[in-house]
Amino acid sequence: MTENEIKEILENHQKWLNNDGGKKANLRGADLRGADLRYCIGNGKEIKSLQIGTYLISYTKDILNIGCQSYILDEWKEFSDEEIKVMDDGALEWWKLNKHIIIELAEREIKE
């Protein structure tokens, strides 16, 4: 799907939302490279989000965003303490406290 095709779909979706013709968007299978999901609220199905302490977390079956960091789940699992520590002040302490629950939630998403 090209950028122009996505724009057209979104324009038609906006019309649909405004009861001005158009049609509901269907982006299933679209490759939205570089999409920034950090501040999304999620729909509880394909995109889920929550906040734990100072970090907003959003995740899909493919990507886990924590704060401004975005990686696949396996990368998050493999980060060393040093790699986490340089991501943000207090990140290592926060990660040690919350890592297990975040990974468990994200793994459930992958299985569904």
N, C-alpha and C positions, 0 to 999 in steps of 0.2 A: 504494500500500500504506500503510495507516494504522499509527500507532505501536502500537496494540493488536494488529493483525495480525502485525506484526514480533515483538512480545513473545510471542505465541502460537506462532509458528514457532520462536523460540529456546527456549521452554519444551519444545516437542515434540522439538527437537534434543537438548536436555540429557537428556531421557528416553531417546532413542535411544542417546546416548553411554553411558548407564548400563545399557543392555540392559533397560530398563524400559518397553518399548513405544515410543511416539512414532515420529518419522521424521526422517530426515536433512534438514537445512534446505536450502532452495533460495531464495536471495535474488536470483537473476538478475533484473535489471531493476528492482530495488528502488531507490528514491531515498532514500539514507541521508544526508540533508542534515546538515551539521555534523559528520559522522563524523571523529574525530580519529585519523589513521593514523600519527601521529608515532612511536609506539613499537611498531608492528606488526612482526612478523618476516617477514611475507609468506609466501605459499605457493609462490612461484617461478613462478606462472602469471599470475593476475590482479593480484596485489600482489607487488612485488619490493622488497627492502630491502638496504641495505648501510651500512657505516659507513666514513667516510673521515675520519681524524683525529678531531676532537672532535664532528663532526656525524653524526647518524643520518639517513639518507636513505631515504625510501620513495616509491614511485611506482606509478601505474597508468597506463592509457592516457589518463587525463584530468587527473590532479593530480600535482604534484611537491612533496613535503614535504622541506625541509631544516631540521633542527633544529626550531624552533617556527614556521617560516614555511611557509605552504601557498599555492601559486599554480599556475595552469596553466603549461605549458611556455613558451608564447609570452610570458607576463609575465616569467618568469625571464630569457629571452633579451634582453628589452628594458630591464631594469633598468640604470640608470646606476651608475657607481662610487659616487656619493654615496648613492644609495638602498640599495645593498648595505652600504656602510660603516656606516650607522646601524642596521642590523639587529642587529649584535653586535660586540663587541670582536674584532678580528682577522678579521672576516667577509670583508672586501674582499681581503685577502691570500690567504685560503683559497679564495675564489671564483675569483680570477685563476689560481690553481694548478690547480683542479679543474673549472672550468666546462665545458671542452670534453668531457671524458670523461663527465660527468654528463648533459649535453645529448645526447650521442651515445647513451648507454644509454636515456634516456627516449624519444628519437625512434625507436629500434628497437622499443620497446614500442608506440608509436602505430601503426607500420607492420604489426605482427603481428595 
